[in-house]
Amino acid sequence: MPAPQQHLFHPTINRQCCRACHACLSAAVCLPGAIQMTKAGEYPVIDVTRCSGCMLCVVVCPYDAVQDSE
């Protein structure tokens, strides 16, 4: 079995910038489904084990809340 793909981008949600607009939650944005809401009205969370590192979430966030944690 091949090793999981390693990428340099490790996304995190900056809660000071996030307005919970859900732009990053679209299936068209996050194809592997790495970004999820834990409860209604809360901030999204990113499962880095599912993240492909494509950075589309960074592009679509109107508040620059998705950032590299490294």
C-alpha positions, 0 to 999 in steps of 0.5 A, a space after each residue: 500500500 502506498 504511503 499517504 501523500 505528504 504536502 507542505 500546506 497544513 490548513 487551520 481556521 483562524 477564529 479571529 478572522 472566520 465569520 462562519 460564512 461556510 464558503 469553505 464547506 462546499 463540496 466543490 471547494 473541498 473534494 475530500 471533505 476535510 472541512 466540516 462543521 462540528 455543530 450549527 453556528 460554530 466554526 469549521 474545523 479541518 481534518 488534516 488527515 483528509 486534506 489534499 493540500 489543494 488550497 482552494 479553501 484559502 482562495 474562496 475564504 473572503 475573510 482570509 481565515 484559512 491559513 497555513 498552520 506551519 
